[in-house]
Amino acid sequence: MTSRTKGRPVVDVALARTIAQEHYGVFGEFSTLPSERDQNFLISVNDTPSYVLKVSSAHDTKNVLDLQNKAMEHIIKKSPLFSVPRVIPSRNGELIVRVSDRDGKQCLVRLLTYIHGTVLAKALPHSPCLLRDFGRFLGYISAALSDFEHDAAHRDFVWDLKNVPQIVERHLELISDSERREVIEHFYRLYECEFLPDAKNLRKSVAHNDANDYNVLIEKPWSDDRRTFGIIDFGDMVFTYTIADLAIGIAYAILDKPDPLMSAVSIVSGYHQVFPLSEDEIRLLFPLVCARLIQSVCMSAAQASYEPDNEYLRVSEDPAWRTLAKLRGIHPRLAWYAFRDACGFPAHPESIHIEEWLECNRGKFASVLDLEKPVVVDLSVGSRDYASPDELNDIKSFNRVIVTKIEASNASVGIGRYNEARLMYVGAQYKTSTFESRTIHLGMDLFSASGTPIYAPVDGKVHALKNNNRPYDNGPTIILKHQTDEGFSFFTLYAHLTEDSLDSLKEGDSVTTGQEIARIGEYPSNGGWPPHLHFQIILDMFDFEGDYYGVCAPNQRSLWTNLCPDPNLLLGVSHDIFSSAPLTAQAILDIRNQHLGRNLSVSYKSPLKIVRGWMQYLYDEDGRRYLDVVNNVPTVGHCHPMVVKAIQDQAKVLYTNTRYLHDNLARYIKRLCALFPEPLKVCFLVNSGSEANELAIRLAKAHTKRSGFIALEGGYHGNTDNLIGLSHYKHAGPGGHDPPPNVEIVPNADVYRSPYSSVDGMGKKHAEAVKTGILNLKSRGYNVAGFICEPVMSCAGQVVFPSEYLKHVYEHVRAAGGVCIADEVQIGFGRMGTHFWGFETQDVVPDIVTLGKPIGNGHPMGAVVTTPEIAASFDTGMEFFSTTGGNTVSCAVGLAVLDVIDNENLQENARIVGEYFKQELLRLKSKYPLIGDVRGIGLFLGVELIRAGGGRPPAVAEAHHIVKRMKELGVLLSVDGIMRNVLKIKPPLCFTKENVDEVVSKLGTILQECLPKAIKVGSS
């Protein structure tokens, strides 16, 4: 077997330059590239990497290099979409040139084209989509090489996976750590016992044999639509197992992955789509992946003894050891099942036979307990059977939910559904290595009184007994083993039993159909749950003893629901009690596309189906929890219980308009107006921010008898025709048009992009634009009726004005006879932290204030607050009436929102958490030059992203990519700003410092990954 390091040529940059010039006529900048056996040199022409000069090891014969050249040419012909180096002929037309190295040894040289891209090791993140594409790429490589032949490939080569036994036997003694030696011995036994006996059944062909994460390159790694792959370094090619390239690609791609098995699953899925795997290849793949890693660490130990100073030789060693430790905890059969599932096969090869037997024998099974009058207790994420996730984490509340449902239906037992996503699993054991938890229920719950007898549904033997007494665990548990008539084994699990249920049985005991085997336990000895039986069918115990997974992560749902099929196959509960399946996300999209206007967009290219909100969190249909950093509509928190109660209590009594006298209206308008300074004491109640701003425009016109308006660049004020004309953010964008002639748009006072170099006096200077705008209006025949803006601009990119800007603007407007409108729709109600209203941060008092969104915590409400004089001008004899504006329910909601803000001290929370948030973002800014500006007040912040270069060019693609990545990490953000390059931050006011830490940590992670356009965002 050929060693990697012996026979390595001695060539420096000077000699490499001479070789390139004399034999190829190539000039440029030369630099060394890391290598193990060859000597490689990068040649940059005109500052662009263009060629690689490869000086081969003395062990590489001309025939072996011809193998590599022919293989590259073959792949280019078969798969032209992928990047593979091309061989450049010498001046004499030779593809392989013979030269002497510094020691006088004869070496073979080739000149190859340079392949551009980011190596897979650094093309972070390795998302499931990227890994699937990587798998597809490996599949194309295998397909291309499947009909390739070359006699030099039939060699005895050290890195051939067939040589794992020789490598381990030769180098194991170099590993002194006993724990590490045990890991190698474990996986070597797996290779010997599971792989070698059936290896003869595997396909064989020529393989690249070194698709490691430094030999695979990716162009546009951040783009799920446009990424492309390339591969280099064909020096390890050998005739071997066809799946070697897949196994090797997986081995290196899963290094240091939080969940190496699921990363491998993504790769297998992509590979199988292109180059279908056989049953034997799927089964033997996991041992082969592990074999590559033990081969790698053994060779690292050997290479370290040859070249102790060559760090490149050990680039994968530590990650390989860490990954082997994780793989040690994965049962080989589980990996096999996961790969089968990834290829579209039933995960368990016997699942079809077992399920068919259960179906055929349905009438022969005994009832586990009394199921005569069942009712479903809906514990799903979007259930209306409980009020909040917190209710399921309190035993008394949880028990009340169950009892209420059973008693209301006069049922004998409550049914907790199989394959249901739930939010009740809060114990540490339910956390995963990703942001999602295990939420998918793999059994069926039977809620009944403690002490209720439980019976064996079918003959079997006691497999295990155990009291799993951790909090939120299975408690006392019995597992029975059964066999079908054909001899296929399966298991049934009974959890949350009485402790003495374990005393009457012992392992190995036979049980008969209908035999009483246990009783339902009670809280807390049953594992900490309301009394019920968790019943589950299991096809493979994976060496578990007395316990098993009762829930799985959403991304493993298909795998685990096959390994744990529907318990109703044994229970026989009538399907009539189960509701129909909810609409899929795709079905909802299809209906929206058919019946909604197409210009109503959804968030994210892969939209979320959100079914529940709770305070600062949103939950999708599978129970994944997302931290909501962008939704200022539920200002006091999604589904705040006080707001929900206010709606319920009032709606069941009276839901009517303002033409009748009612306490709620009087109490609310008095309390709302008390929040404003003099002379703002008269209000109008409407249903939305758009209605409020539309009414504000009418008030201004009525009071001034004029029609001209000034608005700011980047402003947004609503969706009516008049307001679109005032909203530069809309009419200057796609599908928009110039504003009407009675509207003048002036530049906003953006300090970060201000043309004025000094902050001192900046507010006054920017205000001059409004003065000029008034004159421009007049030149078109319009006198100014009003000026409208948000005191801190939202859609313009969370723009905070320089001090005294609005003070000078208001002076200009009022001097010209106009009124000043403050749009507080997004920024009011304590969000600023330091002040209750945004206009207070500028030390001004507007003439009209408009409110929306936060006023009702999502309930459709809006308001206009103005002076008695302006209100009087609007009293022309024409009645103003909004049918549901100020209705009894809305007023109750408005009062509840104000109560929550006061009682929970949310304004002060916005100040404290907002200041902390800003400081943490500024800390990121100091490390990453992609962040150009951090600005805002309280919990209303913006992060402007820029690229390198003069003029602070906007980093638009990067901003959108970050939003996408944050969603993948469980954080919901969005993009704003005139140039769409500002991350907007305006969460519910119940946001905490811990939430801030999560956002900043995940944002910091993303800033270290590959970003669009390959912008460097490292430490400055």
ZITAHU-V806390 format. One record per backbone hydrogen bond with DSSP energy under -1.0 kcal/mol. CO is the residue of the C=O (numbers start at 0). NH is the residue of the N-H. If there is no record, write none. Layout:
BEGIN
co->{CO;CO}
nh->{NH;NH}
END
This chain:
BEGIN
co->{4;6;9;11;12;13;14;15;16;17;18;19;19;22;28;30;38;39;40;41;42;42;43;44;47;49;50;51;52;53;54;56;60;61;62;63;64;65;66;67;68;69;70;71;72;73;74;78;82;85;89;93;96;98;100;104;106;107;108;109;110;111;117;118;121;123;124;126;127;128;129;130;131;132;133;134;135;136;137;138;139;140;144;149;150;152;152;156;159;160;162;163;164;165;166;167;170;171;176;177;178;179;180;181;182;183;184;185;186;187;188;189;189;190;194;197;198;202;204;206;209;211;211;212;214;215;216;217;218;219;222;227;228;229;233;237;239;240;242;243;244;245;246;247;248;249;251;253;258;259;260;261;262;263;264;265;266;267;268;270;277;278;279;283;284;285;286;287;288;289;290;291;292;293;294;295;296;297;298;299;301;302;306;308;310;311;313;315;316;317;318;319;320;321;322;323;325;326;330;331;332;333;334;335;336;337;338;339;340;347;349;350;351;352;353;354;355;356;358;360;367;372;372;374;379;387;388;389;393;394;395;396;397;398;399;400;401;402;403;404;405;406;412;413;414;415;419;423;426;427;429;438;439;440;443;444;445;446;448;451;453;453;455;456;459;460;461;463;465;466;467;469;473;474;475;476;477;478;478;479;480;481;483;487;489;490;491;492;493;494;495;497;498;499;505;508;510;511;514;517;518;519;521;523;526;532;533;534;535;537;540;549;551;551;552;553;555;556;558;559;562;565;566;566;567;573;574;583;584;585;586;587;588;589;590;591;596;608;611;613;614;615;616;617;618;618;619;623;625;626;628;629;632;633;634;636;637;639;640;641;642;643;644;645;646;647;649;649;655;661;662;663;664;665;666;667;668;669;671;672;676;678;681;683;685;687;688;689;690;691;692;693;694;695;696;697;698;699;700;707;707;708;709;710;711;714;719;720;726;726;727;729;732;739;741;743;745;747;750;758;760;761;762;765;766;767;768;769;770;771;772;773;774;776;777;782;784;785;786;788;792;793;793;794;798;801;803;804;805;806;807;808;809;810;811;812;813;818;819;819;820;821;821;823;829;830;831;835;837;838;838;839;847;848;849;850;851;852;852;855;858;861;862;863;864;865;865;866;867;868;869;873;883;886;887;888;889;890;891;892;893;894;895;896;897;898;899;900;901;904;905;906;907;908;909;910;911;912;913;914;915;916;917;918;919;920;921;923;923;927;929;932;934;939;940;941;942;943;943;944;948;952;953;954;955;956;957;958;959;960;961;962;963;964;965;966;969;971;973;975;976;980;981;982;984;987;991;992;993;994;995;996;997;998;999;1000;1001;1002;1004;1005;1010;1011}
nh->{7;57;101;15;16;17;18;19;20;21;22;23;25;90;43;41;54;32;52;30;49;50;28;47;44;113;42;111;40;109;38;59;64;65;66;67;68;69;70;71;72;73;74;75;76;77;78;81;230;112;92;89;108;106;103;100;98;55;96;53;87;51;217;121;123;1009;126;130;131;132;133;134;135;136;137;138;139;140;141;142;143;144;147;152;153;154;238;159;162;163;166;167;168;169;170;171;173;174;180;181;182;183;184;185;186;187;188;189;190;191;192;193;194;195;197;200;201;241;239;237;211;214;215;120;231;119;229;117;227;222;226;218;82;216;236;206;204;243;246;247;248;249;250;251;252;253;254;256;262;263;264;265;266;267;268;269;270;271;272;274;281;282;283;287;288;289;290;291;292;293;294;295;296;297;298;299;300;301;302;303;305;306;309;310;313;314;316;319;320;321;322;323;324;325;326;327;328;329;334;335;336;337;338;339;340;341;342;344;343;350;353;354;355;356;357;358;359;360;361;363;454;411;412;414;382;390;391;392;397;398;399;400;401;402;403;404;405;406;407;408;410;409;374;446;376;444;440;425;429;430;437;421;551;418;534;415;532;413;451;519;516;517;513;365;510;480;507;478;476;468;474;472;495;467;496;465;493;462;463;491;460;489;486;483;481;537;479;535;477;533;520;500;501;502;508;461;459;514;455;453;497;450;525;526;471;445;494;443;492;490;543;441;438;439;555;556;559;560;562;563;538;568;569;570;571;576;577;587;588;589;590;591;592;593;594;595;599;620;618;616;637;627;613;625;610;611;622;619;617;971;985;631;634;636;988;639;614;643;644;645;646;647;648;649;650;651;652;653;887;665;666;667;668;669;670;671;672;673;674;675;679;680;865;863;861;691;692;693;694;695;696;697;698;699;700;701;702;703;704;784;785;743;787;745;714;728;723;724;729;730;731;732;735;742;708;710;712;749;753;761;764;765;766;768;770;771;772;773;774;775;776;777;778;781;780;707;818;709;820;822;798;796;797;976;792;804;807;808;809;810;811;812;813;814;815;817;816;786;846;847;788;823;849;827;832;938;833;829;840;841;843;842;821;864;823;862;854;855;857;858;860;685;850;683;848;680;681;870;871;872;873;875;886;890;891;892;893;894;895;896;897;898;899;900;901;902;903;905;904;908;909;910;911;912;913;914;915;916;917;918;919;920;921;922;923;924;925;926;927;930;945;943;941;936;984;934;982;931;932;954;951;946;955;958;959;960;961;962;963;964;965;966;967;968;970;969;626;628;983;981;979;944;975;942;940;990;995;996;997;998;999;1000;1001;1002;1003;1004;1005;1006;1007;1008;1013;1014}
END
